[in-house]
Amino acid sequence: MKILVLNGSPKKDKSDTMHITRAFLDGMNEAEPQEVHTIHVIDKHIAYCTGCFSCMRNGGECIHDDDMRDILNEILDSDLLIWSFPLYCYGMPTPLKALLDRTLPLSSMAMRKVGERYEHVEQADFSHLQYLMICGCGFPNSKHNFEPATAQFKLCFPGNHTIITVPESPMFNAPEAAIVTEPRLTLVRQAGKQYAKTGGIDAALLAEIGSPMIPEEQYAAIVNAGV
């Protein structure tokens, strides 16, 4: 499988969330070898979408001549897109959101009704793509944090999507927290292996991965003690 990882963290390889993503990929590779390419989005020149819709009217040609042209080609050449990012103001970091906005050339202005919603008709074939969101959060609780980001992801990619959310993710960059982070990364590797074999992850395993690693009050006290 050809996997494209879109790392939205400005910290690049030092991202808390990338610890989770790397563990997931390790699990996938345990099942069978994968072809993986990671893009650190912060390193790319991606101009902001101006909403002119030229790309949707002229066969996908954007007014901006930047790195997004090559990224779109790589997206279409991939089998799985992994959107790896830390939660920023309940959504994606700006560089990754700019990339998402600039995927407009894949669609046309024409629209059709699918179920109870309308979608733009594609002008490129991306029906083969699978989508995976991996998001870490600095707060100790899963509820009332990830909902806006997960809702956006589901609306953008209504089919073939899987979502992994992990609270207390700064602990993955703290060696002294290995007693709790290593067991959690083991679960993530298990999820990656399961995904590679079946194309999905058991709901119970996802819930366990998304639960706090230490009690919420204890985590908050540790963070506050270091402020």
Backbone torsions as a table, in degrees:
resi	resn	phi	psi	omega
1	MET	NA	136.9	176.6
2	LYS	-92.5	118.1	-174.4
3	ILE	-115.4	129.3	174.8
4	LEU	-111.9	118.2	177.7
5	VAL	-97.4	121.2	176.1
6	LEU	-101.9	97.2	-177.2
7	ASN	-85.5	110.1	-176.2
8	GLY	-87.6	-1.2	-177.8
9	SER	-82.0	131.6	174.5
10	PRO	-63.5	-16.5	179.1
11	LYS	-79.8	-5.5	178.1
12	LYS	55.0	-125.0	-175.6
13	ASP	-65.0	-20.9	-179.1
14	LYS	-85.7	3.5	179.7
15	SER	-59.0	136.6	173.9
16	ASP	-57.0	-44.2	-176.3
17	THR	-66.8	-31.5	-179.2
18	MET	-65.7	-23.1	172.2
19	HIS	-60.2	-42.0	179.7
20	ILE	-67.7	-44.9	-177.7
21	THR	-63.2	-43.6	179.0
22	ARG	-63.4	-38.8	177.9
23	ALA	-64.4	-40.3	178.4
24	PHE	-62.1	-43.8	178.9
25	LEU	-66.0	-36.5	175.8
26	ASP	-58.9	-42.0	178.6
27	GLY	-65.2	-40.2	177.6
28	MET	-62.8	-41.5	-179.7
29	ASN	-68.9	-24.7	174.7
30	GLU	-65.7	-35.8	-179.9
31	ALA	-72.3	-45.9	176.7
32	GLU	-167.8	151.8	-177.9
33	PRO	-60.6	137.1	-179.8
34	GLN	-118.1	152.5	174.6
35	GLU	-100.9	110.3	-171.1
36	VAL	-119.3	133.1	171.5
37	HIS	-128.7	128.8	179.8
38	THR	-108.0	130.6	174.2
39	ILE	-108.6	121.3	170.5
40	HIS	-84.7	103.8	-169.5
41	VAL	-60.7	-31.0	-179.5
42	ILE	-60.8	-24.7	-178.9
43	ASP	-82.6	-9.6	-174.5
44	LYS	-97.4	150.0	174.5
45	HIS	-90.6	103.8	-179.5
46	ILE	-127.3	105.4	-179.9
47	ALA	-70.0	154.9	178.7
48	TYR	-71.6	141.0	174.2
49	CYS	-63.9	133.9	179.8
50	THR	-95.2	-4.1	-179.5
51	GLY	70.6	24.8	-179.5
52	CYS	-79.8	-19.8	178.2
53	PHE	64.9	15.2	176.8
54	SER	-57.7	-41.7	-177.6
55	CYS	-62.2	-31.4	-177.0
56	MET	-82.5	-10.4	-178.6
57	ARG	-107.6	-19.4	-172.3
58	ASN	-122.1	33.6	174.4
59	GLY	80.8	20.0	174.1
60	GLY	99.0	7.5	-178.4
61	GLU	-86.0	114.2	-179.3
62	CYS	-85.4	152.4	178.3
63	ILE	-71.3	-20.6	-178.9
64	HIS	-89.8	132.1	174.8
65	ASP	-105.5	88.7	-175.9
66	ASP	-142.2	-162.2	-174.9
67	ASP	-70.4	-13.5	-175.9
68	MET	-66.3	-27.0	178.9
69	ARG	-59.7	-48.9	179.8
70	ASP	-68.0	-36.6	179.7
71	ILE	-64.1	-41.2	177.9
72	LEU	-62.1	-40.3	177.7
73	ASN	-63.1	-39.9	-179.8
74	GLU	-70.0	-36.6	175.9
75	ILE	-58.0	-48.4	-177.8
76	LEU	-67.0	-23.7	-179.1
77	ASP	-89.2	-1.4	-177.1
78	SER	-98.4	165.4	174.8
79	ASP	-102.9	-32.8	-177.0
80	LEU	-135.4	129.6	172.9
81	LEU	-105.2	122.1	175.3
82	ILE	-105.2	115.5	177.4
83	TRP	-95.4	101.1	-176.2
84	SER	-106.3	120.2	-177.7
85	PHE	-160.4	151.3	171.4
86	PRO	-81.5	153.6	-179.2
87	LEU	-75.8	120.4	177.2
88	TYR	-116.8	114.5	179.2
89	CYS	49.0	42.5	176.8
90	TYR	68.7	20.4	178.1
91	GLY	-151.2	-158.0	-179.3
92	MET	-82.3	151.4	168.2
93	PRO	-61.0	151.8	-173.9
94	THR	-52.9	-46.3	-178.4
95	PRO	-59.3	-39.0	-179.2
96	LEU	-73.2	-36.7	176.8
97	LYS	-63.9	-36.8	177.2
98	ALA	-63.1	-39.4	177.4
99	LEU	-63.9	-44.8	179.3
100	LEU	-60.5	-43.6	178.3
101	ASP	-59.7	-35.4	-175.4
102	ARG	-82.8	8.3	171.8
103	THR	-84.5	3.6	178.0
104	LEU	-52.9	-35.1	-178.7
105	PRO	-59.6	-14.5	179.1
106	LEU	-76.7	-12.5	-176.9
107	SER	-122.0	161.0	177.8
108	SER	-105.9	173.5	177.5
109	MET	-70.5	-25.4	-179.4
110	ALA	-63.0	147.3	-179.9
111	MET	-133.1	158.5	178.3
112	ARG	-141.0	156.5	179.2
113	LYS	-91.1	127.4	177.6
114	VAL	-123.8	108.1	-174.3
115	GLY	66.3	-121.1	-178.8
116	GLU	-102.6	8.1	-177.5
117	ARG	-130.5	163.6	175.5
118	TYR	-103.9	144.1	177.9
119	GLU	-132.5	152.3	173.8
120	HIS	-73.5	143.7	177.3
121	VAL	-76.5	132.7	-177.1
122	GLU	-69.6	149.2	170.9
123	GLN	-121.1	14.3	169.5
124	ALA	-142.7	151.8	-177.6
125	ASP	-90.3	104.3	175.4
126	PHE	-121.6	23.4	-177.5
127	SER	-65.7	-20.1	-177.8
128	HIS	-81.2	-12.1	-171.4
129	LEU	-75.0	143.7	168.4
130	GLN	-112.6	152.6	-173.8
131	TYR	-129.1	133.3	179.9
132	LEU	-131.8	126.9	175.4
133	MET	-105.9	126.6	173.9
134	ILE	-122.5	116.8	-173.2
135	CYS	-133.2	129.7	175.4
136	GLY	-108.2	153.1	-176.0
137	CYS	-135.6	144.2	180.0
138	GLY	-82.2	-9.4	176.7
139	PHE	-84.4	158.6	-176.2
140	PRO	-83.8	-13.2	-176.5
141	ASN	-111.0	146.4	179.9
142	SER	-81.2	-35.8	-177.6
143	LYS	-78.7	149.0	178.2
144	HIS	66.4	27.9	176.7
145	ASN	-135.1	-55.3	-172.4
146	PHE	-85.7	-13.0	-169.8
147	GLU	-55.8	-45.2	179.7
148	PRO	-62.1	-41.6	-179.1
149	ALA	-67.4	-41.6	-179.5
150	THR	-69.8	-35.5	178.3
151	ALA	-64.4	-43.2	178.3
152	GLN	-62.6	-43.0	-178.3
153	PHE	-63.1	-42.2	-179.7
154	LYS	-65.9	-36.7	179.2
155	LEU	-72.6	-37.5	179.2
156	CYS	-71.2	-35.0	-176.3
157	PHE	-130.3	72.9	-172.5
158	PRO	-66.2	-19.8	178.7
159	GLY	-118.6	152.1	174.2
160	ASN	57.9	40.6	178.8
161	HIS	-115.8	149.2	175.6
162	THR	-136.1	141.0	-174.4
163	ILE	-128.0	128.0	175.2
164	ILE	-120.0	122.1	177.2
165	THR	-123.3	138.2	-175.4
166	VAL	-135.5	115.7	175.4
167	PRO	-78.8	170.9	177.6
168	GLU	58.5	27.1	-172.3
169	SER	-66.7	-21.6	175.4
170	PRO	-58.7	-19.2	179.2
171	MET	-66.1	-21.0	179.8
172	PHE	-67.2	-20.0	176.9
173	ASN	-98.8	9.5	179.9
174	ALA	-111.6	104.8	-177.8
175	PRO	-54.3	-33.6	-178.1
176	GLU	-69.0	-12.0	179.6
177	ALA	-95.6	8.8	-174.8
178	ALA	-58.8	-27.0	-178.6
179	ILE	-62.1	-25.6	177.9
180	VAL	-110.0	-27.6	-178.2
181	THR	-77.6	-34.6	-179.4
182	GLU	-64.0	-45.1	175.2
183	PRO	-59.6	-34.6	179.8
184	ARG	-69.7	-39.9	178.0
185	LEU	-67.7	-29.3	174.7
186	THR	-63.1	-41.3	176.8
187	LEU	-64.2	-38.8	179.7
188	VAL	-65.4	-40.8	176.8
189	ARG	-62.8	-38.2	176.5
190	GLN	-62.0	-40.4	178.8
191	ALA	-65.0	-40.8	178.4
192	GLY	-63.0	-41.5	178.8
193	LYS	-64.2	-42.3	179.4
194	GLN	-65.0	-40.7	-179.5
195	TYR	-64.3	-41.1	-179.9
196	ALA	-63.4	-33.1	-177.2
197	LYS	-84.5	-34.3	-170.6
198	THR	-121.1	-15.2	-176.0
199	GLY	81.2	10.3	179.2
200	GLY	-153.7	176.9	179.8
201	ILE	-135.0	134.8	179.5
202	ASP	-57.7	139.5	-179.4
203	ALA	-59.6	-37.8	-179.3
204	ALA	-65.2	-38.7	178.5
205	LEU	-68.2	-41.5	177.4
206	LEU	-60.5	-41.1	-179.8
207	ALA	-65.7	-38.9	179.4
208	GLU	-67.0	-41.3	178.4
209	ILE	-63.8	-35.4	-176.5
210	GLY	-86.8	5.1	179.6
211	SER	-88.6	157.6	177.9
212	PRO	-60.9	141.7	179.5
213	MET	-78.6	-31.9	173.3
214	ILE	-131.3	162.0	-179.0
215	PRO	-54.3	141.6	-175.5
216	GLU	-54.2	-45.3	-177.5
217	GLU	-64.4	-37.9	178.7
218	GLN	-66.1	-43.5	179.2
219	TYR	-62.2	-46.2	-179.2
220	ALA	-62.5	-37.8	179.0
221	ALA	-65.6	-40.6	179.0
222	ILE	-63.7	-44.7	179.3
223	VAL	-63.3	-46.3	-176.8
224	ASN	-66.4	-30.2	179.0
225	ALA	-68.4	-24.6	-178.6
226	GLY	-94.4	-1.9	-177.7
227	VAL	-74.7	NA	NA
